[in-house]
Amino acid sequence: MYLDDNPGFANLSPLIMCMKSLLKLMAIFFVSSILISSGCGKGSGGGGTPPPPPPPPPPTEADLIVTTTPAVGSVQPPTNGPFDLTVTITSTMPPSGVKIVVNARKDDGTNPAPFFTTTVNTTTSINNFSITNTPAATQCIVDITVTSLTKATNTWSGVYRYSRK
């Protein structure tokens, strides 16, 4: 027996057709919602692992402050020696220490190669050097460069002049 054959249900046929269509639409909407939502995610490639935190900023480091004996910028009177130099780091020492480079050369305007050179890596504030091989009766210049071993752009440099009798 069909619903169309029963005159009591004749008015229900369009309603049932409408309900079937509504159920089909709801099923399509439900399936579409599932498919669309499964495509959305955190975008991290699956797994939900958060990205690593950014690296911390490099530590700030105080500018190097250095004093020397003889003083930078000075011209020492001629002597027979010894030709001692003290380099003192008066600022806070960088965590990895400093590199001190000392070069002594003739100051005759020709920019000759140094007759004395030394390089020291240290974490000590007071550093002593003894300049050797100084030529007699010649004005000489001493170049001093101090560089942080933690932050290579943190440098200090100075010069002084001396001569041997």
N, CA and C atoms as a LAMMPS dump frame, in Angstrom:
ITEM: TIMESTEP
0
ITEM: NUMBER OF ATOMS
495
ITEM: BOX BOUNDS ff ff ff
-5.0000000000000000e+02 5.0000000000000000e+02
-5.0000000000000000e+02 5.0000000000000000e+02
-5.0000000000000000e+02 5.0000000000000000e+02
ITEM: ATOMS id mol type element x y z
1 1 1 N 0.832 -1.168 0
2 1 2 C 0 0 0
3 1 3 C 0.879 1.234 0
4 2 1 N 0.542 2.152 -0.861
5 2 2 C 1.298 3.39 -1
6 2 3 C 0.532 4.539 -0.403
7 3 1 N 1.264 5.59 -0.043
8 3 2 C 0.606 6.744 0.553
9 3 3 C -0.301 7.437 -0.456
10 4 1 N 0.087 7.363 -1.726
11 4 2 C -0.719 8.024 -2.747
12 4 3 C -2.079 7.314 -2.951
13 5 1 N -2.147 6.035 -2.605
14 5 2 C -3.378 5.289 -2.775
15 5 3 C -4.384 5.594 -1.675
16 6 1 N -3.94 6.085 -0.562
17 6 2 C -4.821 6.364 0.563
18 6 3 C -5.212 7.829 0.514
19 7 1 N -6.482 8.121 0.337
20 7 2 C -6.897 9.52 0.238
21 7 3 C -6.671 10.276 1.523
22 8 1 N -6.503 9.64 2.692
23 8 2 C -6.275 10.35 3.948
24 8 3 C -4.868 10.929 4.017
25 9 1 N -3.975 10.305 3.268
26 9 2 C -2.58 10.773 3.28
27 9 3 C -2.246 11.583 2.053
28 10 1 N -3.173 11.928 1.245
29 10 2 C -2.923 12.655 0.006
30 10 3 C -2.332 14.024 0.285
31 11 1 N -2.7 14.657 1.369
32 11 2 C -2.178 15.992 1.681
33 11 3 C -0.753 15.928 2.249
34 12 1 N -0.317 14.746 2.681
35 12 2 C 1.003 14.617 3.289
36 12 3 C 2.105 14.383 2.262
37 13 1 N 1.794 13.969 1.086
38 13 2 C 2.796 13.653 0.079
39 13 3 C 3.732 14.839 -0.219
40 14 1 N 3.227 16.051 -0.449
41 14 2 C 4.169 17.159 -0.695
42 14 3 C 5.025 17.456 0.547
43 15 1 N 4.462 17.26 1.723
44 15 2 C 5.208 17.514 2.945
45 15 3 C 6.341 16.499 3.099
46 16 1 N 6.073 15.262 2.784
47 16 2 C 7.093 14.223 2.877
48 16 3 C 8.195 14.494 1.856
49 17 1 N 7.832 14.925 0.682
50 17 2 C 8.818 15.243 -0.363
51 17 3 C 9.701 16.402 0.108
52 18 1 N 9.116 17.367 0.739
53 18 2 C 9.848 18.519 1.256
54 18 3 C 10.804 18.081 2.36
55 19 1 N 10.333 17.17 3.227
56 19 2 C 11.162 16.689 4.319
57 19 3 C 12.33 15.863 3.785
58 20 1 N 12.113 15.066 2.757
59 20 2 C 13.189 14.288 2.148
60 20 3 C 14.237 15.235 1.556
61 21 1 N 13.783 16.262 0.876
62 21 2 C 14.715 17.236 0.301
63 21 3 C 15.495 17.952 1.403
64 22 1 N 14.807 18.299 2.491
65 22 2 C 15.453 18.975 3.616
66 22 3 C 16.502 18.045 4.257
67 23 1 N 16.183 16.75 4.397
68 23 2 C 17.14 15.804 4.95
69 23 3 C 18.363 15.664 4.041
70 24 1 N 18.165 15.655 2.722
71 24 2 C 19.287 15.574 1.783
72 24 3 C 20.176 16.809 1.919
73 25 1 N 19.542 17.992 2.013
74 25 2 C 20.304 19.232 2.169
75 25 3 C 21.102 19.237 3.476
76 26 1 N 20.483 18.77 4.544
77 26 2 C 21.171 18.735 5.827
78 26 3 C 22.344 17.752 5.781
79 27 1 N 22.161 16.611 5.115
80 27 2 C 23.232 15.631 4.994
81 27 3 C 24.396 16.213 4.191
82 28 1 N 24.087 16.912 3.092
83 28 2 C 25.13 17.54 2.278
84 28 3 C 25.861 18.607 3.099
85 29 1 N 25.114 19.422 3.851
86 29 2 C 25.713 20.465 4.691
87 29 3 C 26.62 19.843 5.753
88 30 1 N 26.166 18.777 6.384
89 30 2 C 26.93 18.112 7.429
90 30 3 C 28.232 17.536 6.872
91 31 1 N 28.166 16.84 5.755
92 31 2 C 29.358 16.263 5.132
93 31 3 C 30.312 17.374 4.692
94 32 1 N 29.77 18.445 4.099
95 32 2 C 30.605 19.574 3.673
96 32 3 C 31.303 20.222 4.865
97 33 1 N 30.583 20.374 5.954
98 33 2 C 31.176 20.978 7.161
99 33 3 C 32.34 20.149 7.669
100 34 1 N 32.182 18.858 7.679
101 34 2 C 33.249 17.976 8.148
102 34 3 C 34.455 18.068 7.223
103 35 1 N 34.216 18.044 5.915
104 35 2 C 35.331 18.118 4.965
105 35 3 C 36.065 19.451 5.07
106 36 1 N 35.336 20.524 5.201
107 36 2 C 35.96 21.854 5.277
108 36 3 C 36.733 22.003 6.583
109 37 1 N 36.138 21.578 7.68
110 37 2 C 36.817 21.749 8.967
111 37 3 C 38.03 20.839 9.101
112 38 1 N 38.052 19.705 8.419
113 38 2 C 39.222 18.839 8.504
114 38 3 C 40.405 19.438 7.748
115 39 1 N 40.173 20.326 6.814
116 39 2 C 41.246 20.992 6.08
117 39 3 C 41.862 22.117 6.875
118 40 1 N 41.19 22.615 7.903
119 40 2 C 41.725 23.701 8.718
120 40 3 C 42.535 23.102 9.847
121 41 1 N 43.634 23.72 10.151
122 41 2 C 44.465 23.233 11.24
123 41 3 C 45.309 24.374 11.762
124 42 1 N 46.318 24.003 12.526
125 42 2 C 47.209 25.008 13.083
126 42 3 C 48.23 25.475 12.061
127 43 1 N 48.346 24.766 10.959
128 43 2 C 49.275 25.17 9.927
129 43 3 C 50.717 24.827 10.247
130 44 1 N 50.965 24.043 11.269
131 44 2 C 52.342 23.739 11.657
132 44 3 C 52.803 22.415 11.065
133 45 1 N 52.05 21.866 10.163
134 45 2 C 52.462 20.619 9.556
135 45 3 C 51.975 19.405 10.316
136 46 1 N 51.074 19.589 11.216
137 46 2 C 50.503 18.468 11.947
138 46 3 C 51.323 18.123 13.159
139 47 1 N 50.702 17.953 14.218
140 47 2 C 51.409 17.577 15.42
141 47 3 C 51.183 18.559 16.54
142 48 1 N 50.877 19.763 16.226
143 48 2 C 50.565 20.747 17.236
144 48 3 C 51.762 21.17 18.082
145 49 1 N 53.006 20.869 17.64
146 49 2 C 54.178 21.278 18.395
147 49 3 C 54.421 22.766 18.146
148 50 1 N 54.518 23.554 19.2
149 50 2 C 54.741 24.981 18.987
150 50 3 C 56.154 25.225 18.468
151 51 1 N 56.365 26.3 17.711
152 51 2 C 57.709 26.593 17.208
153 51 3 C 58.632 26.96 18.381
154 52 1 N 59.929 26.748 18.2
155 52 2 C 60.844 27.081 19.301
156 52 3 C 60.854 28.589 19.539
157 53 1 N 61.119 29.002 20.759
158 53 2 C 61.143 30.437 21.039
159 53 3 C 62.33 31.087 20.336
160 54 1 N 62.237 32.375 20.041
161 54 2 C 63.373 33.044 19.392
162 54 3 C 64.569 33.086 20.34
163 55 1 N 65.775 33.159 19.769
164 55 2 C 66.949 33.188 20.647
165 55 3 C 66.973 34.477 21.459
166 56 1 N 67.556 34.433 22.636
167 56 2 C 67.609 35.646 23.444
168 56 3 C 68.521 36.677 22.788
169 57 1 N 68.291 37.947 23.038
170 57 2 C 69.166 38.962 22.446
171 57 3 C 70.566 38.837 23.033
172 58 1 N 71.581 39.225 22.242
173 58 2 C 72.928 39.118 22.78
174 58 3 C 73.092 40.015 24.001
175 59 1 N 73.909 39.579 24.951
176 59 2 C 74.061 40.398 26.151
177 59 3 C 74.715 41.729 25.813
178 60 1 N 74.287 42.755 26.503
179 60 2 C 74.919 44.052 26.295
180 60 3 C 76.251 44.036 27.024
181 61 1 N 77.191 44.745 26.465
182 61 2 C 78.531 44.745 27.023
183 61 3 C 79.002 46.183 27.108
184 62 1 N 79.57 46.547 28.232
185 62 2 C 80.076 47.904 28.42
186 62 3 C 81.219 48.161 27.445
187 63 1 N 81.282 49.395 26.913
188 63 2 C 82.401 49.765 26.052
189 63 3 C 83.701 49.634 26.834
190 64 1 N 84.73 49.177 26.139
191 64 2 C 86.028 49.017 26.794
192 64 3 C 86.602 50.378 27.181
193 65 1 N 87.081 50.472 28.396
194 65 2 C 87.798 51.655 28.87
195 65 3 C 89.162 51.159 29.323
196 66 1 N 90.218 51.767 28.758
197 66 2 C 91.57 51.287 28.978
198 66 3 C 92.462 52.46 29.352
199 67 1 N 93.374 52.24 30.276
200 67 2 C 94.426 53.213 30.57
201 67 3 C 95.761 52.524 30.348
202 68 1 N 96.764 53.318 30.007
203 68 2 C 98.09 52.757 29.777
204 68 3 C 99.136 53.586 30.515
205 69 1 N 100.253 52.93 30.804
206 69 2 C 101.434 53.609 31.326
207 69 3 C 102.593 53.119 30.477
208 70 1 N 103.212 54.007 29.688
209 70 2 C 102.997 55.427 29.48
210 70 3 C 101.606 55.722 28.916
211 71 1 N 101.154 56.953 29.14
212 71 2 C 99.805 57.355 28.745
213 71 3 C 99.684 57.451 27.228
214 72 1 N 98.506 57.106 26.755
215 72 2 C 98.2 57.237 25.325
216 72 3 C 98.301 58.717 24.952
217 73 1 N 98.893 58.959 23.782
218 73 2 C 99.049 60.33 23.293
219 73 3 C 100.318 61.008 23.786
220 74 1 N 101.039 60.362 24.695
221 74 2 C 102.242 61.001 25.236
222 74 3 C 103.456 60.759 24.34
223 75 1 N 104.463 61.618 24.53
224 75 2 C 105.772 61.438 23.892
225 75 3 C 106.773 61.328 25.039
226 76 1 N 107.368 60.159 25.167
227 76 2 C 108.285 59.89 26.269
228 76 3 C 109.68 60.43 25.948
229 77 1 N 110.379 60.962 26.952
230 77 2 C 111.747 61.445 26.711
231 77 3 C 112.677 60.262 26.398
232 78 1 N 113.72 60.497 25.616
233 78 2 C 114.653 59.412 25.278
234 78 3 C 115.305 58.815 26.53
235 79 1 N 115.375 57.498 26.566
236 79 2 C 116.044 56.774 27.661
237 79 3 C 116.76 55.566 27.077
238 80 1 N 117.503 54.893 27.925
239 80 2 C 118.169 53.652 27.511
240 80 3 C 117.307 52.428 27.798
241 81 1 N 116.135 52.633 28.372
242 81 2 C 115.231 51.534 28.669
243 81 3 C 115.274 51.217 30.146
244 82 1 N 114.578 50.256 30.621
245 82 2 C 113.694 49.373 29.84
246 82 3 C 112.463 50.113 29.32
247 83 1 N 111.834 49.527 28.313
248 83 2 C 110.655 50.134 27.695
249 83 3 C 109.436 49.288 28.066
250 84 1 N 108.945 49.566 29.253
251 84 2 C 107.819 48.804 29.797
252 84 3 C 106.496 49.495 29.466
253 85 1 N 105.484 48.69 29.313
254 85 2 C 104.128 49.168 29.024
255 85 3 C 103.166 48.405 29.92
256 86 1 N 102.251 49.133 30.557
257 86 2 C 101.182 48.504 31.339
258 86 3 C 99.847 48.89 30.706
259 87 1 N 99.043 47.88 30.377
260 87 2 C 97.703 48.083 29.819
261 87 3 C 96.707 47.644 30.886
262 88 1 N 95.871 48.586 31.32
263 88 2 C 94.908 48.291 32.38
264 88 3 C 93.489 48.428 31.84
265 89 1 N 92.706 47.379 31.953
266 89 2 C 91.295 47.403 31.556
267 89 3 C 90.531 47.933 32.772
268 90 1 N 89.993 49.16 32.662
269 90 2 C 89.283 49.754 33.807
270 90 3 C 87.772 49.566 33.713
271 91 1 N 87.275 49.223 32.529
272 91 2 C 85.839 48.913 32.407
273 91 3 C 85.606 47.494 32.898
274 92 1 N 84.349 47.084 32.933
275 92 2 C 84.027 45.703 33.291
276 92 3 C 84.631 44.777 32.249
277 93 1 N 85.321 43.762 32.709
278 93 2 C 85.954 42.803 31.798
279 93 3 C 84.868 42.012 31.069
280 94 1 N 84.942 41.939 29.718
281 94 2 C 83.97 41.11 28.983
282 94 3 C 84.025 39.658 29.469
283 95 1 N 82.917 38.942 29.395
284 95 2 C 82.861 37.567 29.919
285 95 3 C 83.942 36.637 29.358
286 96 1 N 84.288 36.801 28.081
287 96 2 C 85.304 35.932 27.474
288 96 3 C 86.702 36.536 27.528
289 97 1 N 86.841 37.73 28.101
290 97 2 C 88.137 38.375 28.182
291 97 3 C 88.392 39.294 26.996
292 98 1 N 89.657 39.686 26.833
293 98 2 C 90.053 40.595 25.758
294 98 3 C 91.301 40.077 25.062
295 99 1 N 91.512 40.585 23.855
296 99 2 C 92.75 40.349 23.117
297 99 3 C 93.486 41.681 23.083
298 100 1 N 94.74 41.682 23.523
299 100 2 C 95.564 42.884 23.497
300 100 3 C 96.656 42.679 22.453
301 101 1 N 96.75 43.623 21.508
302 101 2 C 97.782 43.584 20.479
303 101 3 C 98.661 44.816 20.666
304 102 1 N 99.975 44.592 20.781
305 102 2 C 100.942 45.68 20.936
306 102 3 C 101.946 45.58 19.794
307 103 1 N 102.091 46.665 19.037
308 103 2 C 103.071 46.753 17.958
309 103 3 C 103.925 47.989 18.172
310 104 1 N 105.244 47.849 18.049
311 104 2 C 106.165 48.987 18.122
312 104 3 C 106.94 49.038 16.812
313 105 1 N 107.04 50.243 16.242
314 105 2 C 107.74 50.415 14.961
315 105 3 C 108.388 51.785 14.936
316 106 1 N 109.297 51.967 13.974
317 106 2 C 109.915 53.275 13.793
318 106 3 C 108.841 54.268 13.373
319 107 1 N 108.976 55.494 13.861
320 107 2 C 108.031 56.563 13.498
321 107 3 C 108.745 57.532 12.56
322 108 1 N 109.134 57 11.394
323 108 2 C 109.898 57.816 10.447
324 108 3 C 109.095 58.204 9.21
325 109 1 N 107.786 57.963 9.233
326 109 2 C 106.92 58.348 8.108
327 109 3 C 106.838 57.323 7.002
328 110 1 N 107.604 56.245 7.075
329 110 2 C 107.573 55.231 6.009
330 110 3 C 106.655 54.061 6.358
331 111 1 N 106.085 54.07 7.568
332 111 2 C 105.207 53.001 8.048
333 111 3 C 105.878 51.631 7.917
334 112 1 N 107.051 51.481 8.524
335 112 2 C 107.77 50.207 8.41
336 112 3 C 107.089 49.101 9.21
337 113 1 N 107.534 47.885 8.954
338 113 2 C 107.027 46.732 9.715
339 113 3 C 107.448 46.88 11.172
340 114 1 N 106.669 46.369 12.093
341 114 2 C 107.022 46.477 13.514
342 114 3 C 108.306 45.703 13.84
343 115 1 N 109.109 46.251 14.738
344 115 2 C 110.264 45.519 15.25
345 115 3 C 109.887 44.747 16.512
346 116 1 N 108.701 45.069 17.084
347 116 2 C 108.185 44.337 18.242
348 116 3 C 106.69 44.164 18.056
349 117 1 N 106.218 42.952 18.259
350 117 2 C 104.774 42.696 18.199
351 117 3 C 104.435 41.553 19.153
352 118 1 N 103.303 41.685 19.816
353 118 2 C 102.818 40.617 20.691
354 118 3 C 101.293 40.679 20.74
355 119 1 N 100.696 39.529 20.913
356 119 2 C 99.241 39.404 21.055
357 119 3 C 98.961 38.513 22.258
358 120 1 N 98.082 38.991 23.144
359 120 2 C 97.763 38.25 24.357
360 120 3 C 96.249 38.217 24.534
361 121 1 N 95.695 37.033 24.751
362 121 2 C 94.295 36.899 25.174
363 121 3 C 94.306 36.77 26.693
364 122 1 N 93.478 37.579 27.369
365 122 2 C 93.538 37.596 28.825
366 122 3 C 92.197 37.952 29.441
367 123 1 N 92.036 37.556 30.694
368 123 2 C 90.89 37.992 31.498
369 123 3 C 91.385 38.807 32.688
370 124 1 N 92.661 39.152 32.671
371 124 2 C 93.289 39.926 33.735
372 124 3 C 93.177 41.41 33.435
373 125 1 N 92.885 42.207 34.439
374 125 2 C 92.723 43.646 34.229
375 125 3 C 94.043 44.354 33.969
376 126 1 N 95.112 43.952 34.644
377 126 2 C 96.415 44.627 34.501
378 126 3 C 97.362 43.702 33.742
379 127 1 N 97.913 44.225 32.637
380 127 2 C 98.769 43.427 31.762
381 127 3 C 100.057 44.192 31.487
382 128 1 N 101.197 43.552 31.732
383 128 2 C 102.506 44.188 31.579
384 128 3 C 103.241 43.634 30.371
385 129 1 N 103.895 44.542 29.642
386 129 2 C 104.676 44.183 28.466
387 129 3 C 106.032 44.864 28.571
388 130 1 N 107.053 44.269 27.976
389 130 2 C 108.368 44.869 27.896
390 130 3 C 108.768 44.885 26.423
391 131 1 N 108.862 46.086 25.864
392 131 2 C 109.158 46.229 24.431
393 131 3 C 110.664 46.052 24.233
394 132 1 N 111.027 45.175 23.315
395 132 2 C 112.431 44.859 23.044
396 132 3 C 112.785 45.231 21.606
397 133 1 N 114.088 45.188 21.315
398 133 2 C 114.631 45.447 19.971
399 133 3 C 114.429 46.887 19.502
400 134 1 N 114.316 47.83 20.422
401 134 2 C 114.128 49.234 20.045
402 134 3 C 115.418 49.767 19.428
403 135 1 N 115.337 50.316 18.203
404 135 2 C 116.545 50.872 17.578
405 135 3 C 116.999 52.151 18.306
406 136 1 N 118.3 52.407 18.3
407 136 2 C 118.858 53.583 18.984
408 136 3 C 118.614 54.845 18.163
409 137 1 N 118.447 55.947 18.891
410 137 2 C 118.36 57.292 18.308
411 137 3 C 117.263 57.403 17.246
412 138 1 N 116.149 56.733 17.467
413 138 2 C 115.044 56.762 16.507
414 138 3 C 113.731 56.927 17.262
415 139 1 N 112.907 57.876 16.787
416 139 2 C 111.568 58.03 17.358
417 139 3 C 110.762 56.772 16.995
418 140 1 N 110.065 56.206 17.976
419 140 2 C 109.258 54.995 17.758
420 140 3 C 107.834 55.257 18.198
421 141 1 N 106.923 54.496 17.63
422 141 2 C 105.503 54.61 17.975
423 141 3 C 104.992 53.235 18.4
424 142 1 N 104.188 53.222 19.442
425 142 2 C 103.595 51.984 19.947
426 142 3 C 102.091 52.051 19.709
427 143 1 N 101.586 51.075 18.975
428 143 2 C 100.143 50.949 18.711
429 143 3 C 99.597 49.878 19.65
430 144 1 N 98.519 50.212 20.362
431 144 2 C 97.893 49.275 21.295
432 144 3 C 96.431 49.122 20.878
433 145 1 N 95.987 47.892 20.7
434 145 2 C 94.584 47.62 20.372
435 145 3 C 94.056 46.573 21.343
436 146 1 N 92.915 46.876 21.944
437 146 2 C 92.255 45.941 22.858
438 146 3 C 90.882 45.615 22.259
439 147 1 N 90.598 44.335 22.1
440 147 2 C 89.347 43.884 21.489
441 147 3 C 88.669 42.878 22.411
442 148 1 N 87.368 43.05 22.627
443 148 2 C 86.598 42.09 23.415
444 148 3 C 86.537 40.754 22.685
445 149 1 N 86.731 39.672 23.418
446 149 2 C 86.587 38.339 22.826
447 149 3 C 85.133 37.878 22.832
448 150 1 N 84.265 38.642 23.472
449 150 2 C 82.837 38.329 23.495
450 150 3 C 82.117 39.056 22.359
451 151 1 N 82.486 40.308 22.143
452 151 2 C 81.828 41.149 21.137
453 151 3 C 82.924 41.844 20.338
454 152 1 N 83.217 41.308 19.153
455 152 2 C 84.365 41.749 18.365
456 152 3 C 84.311 43.224 17.961
457 153 1 N 83.132 43.819 17.975
458 153 2 C 83.03 45.233 17.597
459 153 3 C 83.363 46.16 18.762
460 154 1 N 83.562 45.599 19.934
461 154 2 C 83.909 46.39 21.113
462 154 3 C 85.438 46.476 21.185
463 155 1 N 85.987 47.59 20.68
464 155 2 C 87.437 47.737 20.623
465 155 3 C 87.871 49.076 21.198
466 156 1 N 89.137 49.123 21.578
467 156 2 C 89.781 50.349 22.048
468 156 3 C 91.165 50.365 21.443
469 157 1 N 91.649 51.548 21.05
470 157 2 C 93.013 51.632 20.545
471 157 3 C 93.641 52.961 20.937
472 158 1 N 94.955 52.956 21.016
473 158 2 C 95.698 54.153 21.356
474 158 3 C 97.155 54.011 20.951
475 159 1 N 97.873 55.15 20.93
476 159 2 C 99.297 55.158 20.575
477 159 3 C 100.047 56.083 21.521
478 160 1 N 101.324 55.815 21.665
479 160 2 C 102.23 56.756 22.323
480 160 3 C 103.581 56.627 21.627
481 161 1 N 104.458 57.62 21.858
482 161 2 C 105.755 57.65 21.219
483 161 3 C 106.87 57.611 22.269
484 162 1 N 107.98 57.015 21.889
485 162 2 C 109.153 56.977 22.762
486 162 3 C 110.39 56.833 21.884
487 163 1 N 111.56 56.986 22.476
488 163 2 C 112.807 56.779 21.735
489 163 3 C 113.899 56.298 22.671
490 164 1 N 114.857 55.623 22.05
491 164 2 C 116.008 55.109 22.79
492 164 3 C 117.182 56.059 22.54
493 165 1 N 117.99 56.309 23.573
494 165 2 C 119.154 57.194 23.432
495 165 3 C 120.172 56.56 22.516
